[in-house]
Amino acid sequence: MKKKILNLNVWLVAFTCLFIATSCKNKPAEDNRQTYATKKVEGKTDKTITTSYSASIEGMQDIDIYPKVSGYIVKLNVSEGQTVRKGQVLFVIDQVPYQTALATAVANVKDAEANLATAELTYQSAKELHAQKVVSDFNLKTNRNAYLTAKAKLAQARAEERDARNNLSYTEVKSPSDGVVGMLPYRVGTLVSPSMTKPLTTVSDNSKMYVYFSMPENQLLTMVRQYGTKDNAIKQMPEIQLQLNDGSIFDEKGKIESISGVIDKETGAVGFRAVFPNKSRLLYSGSSGNVLIPSEFKNCIVIPQEATVQQQDKYIVYKVVNGKAVSTLITVAPYNDGKEYIVTGGLSVGDEYVSKGAGLVREGTIVK
């Protein structure tokens, strides 16, 4: 009797262990089924995706200022960072030697004018006397040559006067455009000359700013297909924004102005240039930021990026078919905002898919 009871207890213990083990195996599966969120593609919609590209900012023109004449700087009329207008005097170089040279040139012109007047009178007199056969042909030609020489010397003297006036004007170094003054490495008393290698300063025309950035080749191709041609893309693309280095958005919008016709062999990217108005003078040449470009899509399917698994250049979503996960290749637009993808193929309205944690899903996983 005791032996039968002992055997019965053994069977009860074994059955209990088997039941517990089976329960432990089934419980995680139930938990796994509950962790996967799903969504259904309810319909298509219009979507604008904003893509960010690293950019460098430059003035429309950065003009290095060099002196055209030699001399000591006697006046410095501006300071670093000052806004200047076209024609404004930045530096004054010692004018005394150039004023003296101009006075000499003016005197030489007057002397040449007097000599020309004398030579002309002599020549006219010789012509009259030659007509009366009083003087010879040789004498007439000699007087004519003297007149022409005096005339040439006057022209030379006037050219030297213009040159002297120009040199005197060059002692006032003026800004060639509106802009902002850069660094000023030379101060009053410094001897400068046209042969110097370092400029007096740089004037940056920042009334409008050029913003340079690059875009991958596949995105360029998508853009060209969307607008028909590169020129149409430049004309029809919407205005763009500029995110500054501190994360703020610049208050003026810009426009893409040109697209390079050459793709960089090393990076596979193509260069763009946009122009931004800079009325506030907040943008500085040499600074950096990010260009924000909106891309508009009509009647499209949009899914969260966390619903996809990327394998090299391929994208996979897991459709829910009969309660199980089925991997499906999809194609997406090359633009994204870091949150969502525009699906161009592989999903249809009515499809259900795993919308979160797709990287943890495996083929055939029971989702529902």
Secondary structure, 3 states (H helix, E strand, C coil): CHHHHHHHHHHHHHHHHHHHHHHHHHHHHHHHHHHCCEEECCCCEEEEEEEEEEEEEEEEEEEEECCCCCEEEEEECCCCCCEECCCCEEEEECCHHHHHHHHHHHHHHHHHHHHHHHHHHHHHHHHHHHHCCCCCHHHHHHHHHHHHHHHHHHHHHHHHHHHHHHHHHHCEEECCCCEEECCCCCCCCCEECCCCCCCCEEEEEEEEEEEEEEEEHHHHHHHHHHHCCHHHHHHHCCCEEEEECCCCECCCCEEEEEEEEEECCCCCEEEEEEEEECCCCCCCCCCEEEEEEEEEEEEEEEEEHHHCEEECCEEEEEEEECCEEEEEEEEECCCCCCCEEEEEECCCCCCEEECCCHHHCCCCCECC
